[in-house]
Amino acid sequence: MDSPTRLRPLADTSASAVVAGFIAMLTGYTSSLVLMFQAGQSAGLSSAQISSWIWALSIGMAICSIGLSLRYRTPITVAWSTPGAALLITSLGGVSYDEAIGAYITCAVLVVICGLTGSFERLVRRLPASLAAALLAGILFKIGSEIFVAAQHHTALVLAMFFGYLLAKRLAPRYAVLTALLVGSALAGVMGLLDFSGFHLQLAVPVWTTPSFSLAATISIGIPLFVVAMTSQNMPGIAVLRADGYQVPASPLITTTGIASLLLAPFGSHGVNLAAISAAICTGPHAHEDKHKRYTAAVWCGIFYGIAGTFAATLAALFTALPSALILSVAALALLGSIGNGLAQAMSAPAERDAALITFMVTASGMTLLGIGSAFWGLVAGALTLLILNWRTRV
């Protein structure tokens, strides 16, 4: 008789897991791919360097997502840092490219140190479950609500996807998101919203850049990248896993992504981290009805990362061909279950309800303060609220 712990990714996978993995990949790329092209162009990077940048990130995300998911049998999705990409738009042009590579390495080393020392793990363990769930719901809320904004501009397309999703949800819940994707793609084609005229296949070629180190690059790029990686990516990424009941240790995950970032930095990678938004697509019920088999969705996400990275030079043309309303709508529908579960768990403890609500509202606001995103400030606001209210009840 087979051992219950035997790893069987092919047997455990399902059509819904493949679709969830594809949507997670799609969401990960569309969230900030344009930002990276903008940063690269503003810094004067060549198309080959930008292509190598995307290749390095994609390969790192693919290896980490597949390897960690199989190792822990948990849907662990890795992505690049969207806040980090936004940061580079303004800071990358201020230093030479080889100094920027050196700053990426500095950031990666700091992440590895956090993982190896266990400092990040200790911090995460102190995070109440209600605040973690509120953080998750807040992160996903903005993405989820984009479907209604998209409906203003492509009403027929979005409504068709929405009602297709609801109908499939009633009749075949496992294929609700797939139905929405198929309906949206077919209707977009009929409406003439698909434009593949600029699409052609071209393999990415890695470009090595020998790093150099400077204080200016470390201060303007390395340290800020480290801060946003830990606060806006890794902490929410762990919160997503914990909120959905996956108690995987944080330190090995952080260490692994740090090492991958370190090795791939000379090829342009500004760092890979735990994913939050795309991770929730793989950890939610739409990925697989069996919680213990949802790891296959993250494995498929990693496979799609690898394929996309191999053809990194063609990614921009591919995503330009798809209407943004379709991508936003599919991502939003795939996240509905995770948003609902996060809100339910966040509000379940009356003594922590106010703190969880504050965490949710600040995180969902999308605010940026001192260059740090709303996920970090949501946790800070929630923790302070919890501390003050608990102190008051003991006095």
Salt bridges, closest charged atoms under 4 A:
ASP2 OD1 - ARG6 NH1 3.07
GLU121 OE2 - ARG125 NE 3.30
GLU121 OE2 - ARG242 NH2 3.60
GLU289 OE2 - ARG174 NH1 3.64
